[in-house]
Amino acid sequence: MEIRKIANSHPGQDGAIWKNLFFRFDADGSCFVQDLTKLTSDPEATLPVEASFILDRADEIVPHANAVVFGPEYYADGDEFPLLYSNIYNNYAKSDDPMRGTLCVYRLERAGDSFQSTLVQIIRVGFVNDPLWASENVADIRPFGNLVIDRDAKKLHAFTMRDGDRVTRHFTLPLPSVQEGTPDPRFGVKTVVLDQASVEGWFDSEYSNFLQGACMEKGLIYSVEGFDSSDATPAAIRVIDPEKGCQLHHVSFVKLGYGIEPECIDFFGDRLLYSDAQGNLFELNF
């Protein structure tokens, strides 16, 4: 894999790209919008922030934005952006309900230079306490799960770290329509719970050492992981093929000279863009 720095972007957690707009999120529900057409030939140039906003109802439920993706469905005819999905991950790890395997779904709208979001649905994996998801007799260090979307196949892919057998377990699930679900008594929006009967397939791949950002493109999952340049939690990327049920690539960012915590990954057209916790923005080529 080749890695090339192309700019400095806003730091944060994961982000999602739609056409030329790069939405970079943080764990408090904040989002900073940048225009990728303003990339220059100077890799040290800073990509300007065009706008910022806070996710709807972030005072009630706020995703960690460990994995953020756009889906294939639009909330309403004429919307500029398709539905935006962001996972809770570990934001409520110490709560009575840690909301493992949970996605918040938003309608995103633009008025002039301003953006706003509306929470329209919650999707939950309903078997996160079952041995199919969680290790038995071992407390998984990160049992929260990342969730990404295959827009072409309209499928949801969930994957989680299992410390008992030291694997990453992947599940293929149906992607609920935004019209599905029953009103959640706590948040009032439609909620869909995907139980074990919803699982269309699952497999184990090599252990992911602390999941970070993720995206899916042309049937492949791109998942970054790790914290730094240490041997214990090295920064890296994995490419997973759910159809084949296996890992295609595992590349260490550390061995390439980049040991800052990975956070964000998505495609800008055919270009795979990656950003670390400090906002360094790179292009990757496999």
C-alpha positions, 0 to 999 in steps of 0.5 A: 500500500502507498500512503501520501499526505495531501492536506491538513483537515479538521481533527476528530473521529470518523467522517463521511464524504458525499460528493465533494463534501467531507463531514468530520465528526467528533464524539460530542456530536459536533461536525465540521464540513470541508470542501474537498475540491479545495485541496491543493498541491501543498500537502501542508495546506489546511483544508478550510472549514466551510460550516459546522453543526451539532447532531440533532438531540445530542443532549439526549443521545450522541454517537461516538462517531466511531464509524460514520457512513452515508446510506443508499436511501433518502428521507424524502424526495428531493433531499440533497443528502442520503441518510447518515448513519453514526454508531454509538460505540462506547459513549454510554459504556458505563450506563445501565444501557451501554447501547452496544451495536447501535446506530443513530440515523439522521436526515441531513439538510442544507440551507445556504451555508448552514447544515442541520440534522434530524434524528429519524431512526435508531437501529440496534443489534439485538443479540449483543449479549449473546455468545454469537456476538460476545465472548463467553467467560471473558470480558471483551475490551470493546464489545460495542461494534462498528457498523457500515453499509453496502450501499449497492447491496443495501446491506448492513455489516456489523463487526466486533472484537472478541477477546475470548477467541481473539477474532473479529466477528462479522455479520451481514444484516438487512438494512432497514428502511427509514420507514421501519420500526416502532417508536422508542419510548425513550427517544420517540423515533422509530427503532428497529431491533435486528435479532439473530433471525435477521443474520444473513451470514457471519464469519470470523477474521483476524483480530482487530486491535481496537476498532477505529473508523470504517467505511464500505465501498464496492463490497469491501470493508475498509477498517482502521484500528489501533492507537499509536506506534506501540507494539501493543496497539499499532495503527493499521488498516484492514480490508475485509471481503464479506462475500468471501468471508476473509481479510484481503489486506492488513497494512501497518501504518507504523511500518510506513512511518505513521503512528498517530491514532487512526480515525477516519476513512472514506472514499472521495470518488475513486480516491481512498482518503484517510485521516488520523486523530490530529487531522493529517489527511492522506490518500491511500492506494492498494 
